[in-house]
Amino acid sequence: MILLDSDHLTAYSYRDHPRAEALNNRLQAAGEPVGLTVISVEEQMRGWLAEIKKHRDVFEQISAYDRLIKMLHFFQEWTIVRLGEAASEEFTRLKKMKVRVGTQDLKIAAITLAQNALLLSANLRDFQKVPGLRVENWLLP
């Protein structure tokens, strides 16, 4: 399985952009199931909810709500991998090892490890600190 981090997911969502097309072609050529973690979904939702909240005028919220709806429809196309017991155990193990990455990234790494998946992320600097994690950046030319 291949899991997309938020940066790859965002690039993929701009379907007409050359990077999105190249990423999509590479994902299809890989021939593996592709999904995302519930953590990436959380991050995307938090972003749009914050955007809605920052506008006090209801008329200014319209476009942000429209984008939220668009995002929810977009997520329906994906397999979303949950934070289950195996991933929670991985997360706890990594915390005990004092792996120095942010909590959200550590959860994404734990889910990826529990799924024995490949993580696609532009954040190689942090994710390469996680022992045993397979991570690649497919956004590079």
N, C-alpha and C positions, 0 to 999 in steps of 0.2 A: 504494500500500500504506500502511496505517496500522500503526504499531508502538506498543505500550503499554510505558511505563516501569513500574517496580515499583509505584509508588503507584497507578496506574490499574489494574494487574493485581490488586493487593490489593483495591481497591474492587470490581472486577468479580467477584472470587471470593466475595464475600458476596451471593449471588444474590437473597436476599430483602430486602436493604437498598434503600431508595429510590434512593440514588446509583448502585447497581449496575444497577438497572432503567433509570434515565435514561441511563446510559452505554451499556448494551446497545441501547436504542432508537436512540440517536444513531449508534452504530456500524452498526446494520442500515440506517439511513436513508442513511448515507454511500455504501453500495453498493460499497465497495472491500474487497479482501482485508485481513484483520486478523491480525497476528502479534505476536511478541515476540522480543527478541534473546536470544541464548544468554547474554548478560551478566546479564539479568534473571533467567534461570533459575539461573545461578550464585549470584546474590545471595540468592534465595529458598532454595536448597539450603544455602548457608552458614549461614543463619539457623537452619534446622531442625537441621542437624548440630551447631551450637553449643549449641542447646537440649538435644539428646541428651547431648552431652558434659558439660554442667554437672551432670547428675544421676549420682551415683556408684552409687546403688542401682538395680539392673536393673528393679525394679518401678516406680520413678519414671520410667523411660525409656519405658514402654509407650505412654503417650498421645502422647509426642513422635514415636515411631516410627509410630504410627497416623496422625498428621498428615503425616509424611513420605510415607507411602504415598498418602494422599489427595491430596497435592500432585503426586506423580508421575502419578496418574490424571488430575488436572486438566490437567497439561501435555500429555497425549496429545491433548487437544482442539484444540491450537494449532499453527500453523505457527511453527516456531522458526527464526529467521534466524541463520546462522552468522557468525563472524568470518572472512571469507575474505580473499583477496589484495587486492581492491579496498578493502575496509574497513580493512585493515591499512595500505594506502597512504594512505588518508584520515587514519587515526590518526597516522601519521608526519608527514604534512603539517601537521596541527593542532598537534602537539607542537612542530614547528619554528617555527610561528607564535606559540608561547608562549601558546596559549589557556589561560586560568586556570580550569580545572575539574578535578575529580578524575579519576583514571585510568579508573575504571569508567564514569563519565558520558561521558568522552571516547570510550571504546570504543563506547558506545551511540550517541553522536552520529555517529561514523565509520560505523557500520553503517547508520544511518538515511540519511546522505548517500549512501553507496554504493548504497543501494536506491532513492534518490530518493523517499523515503517521508516521511510526516508522523509526527512523534513526539508522542504524548500523554503529558504529564508535568505534575505540579504544581510541579516544580522549574524554573520559568521563569527565575528569577534566574540560575542557572548556564547552562542550555541556551541562553538568548538571547545568551550571549557567543560562541557558535560561529557563525562566518560561514557564511551560506547554509543554515543548518539551519531547517527548518520545524517549529515546536513550538507546541503549543496545550495548554491545560488544560481538559479537558472535565468536570472534577469540580466546577467552579464552577457555581452556579445560573444 
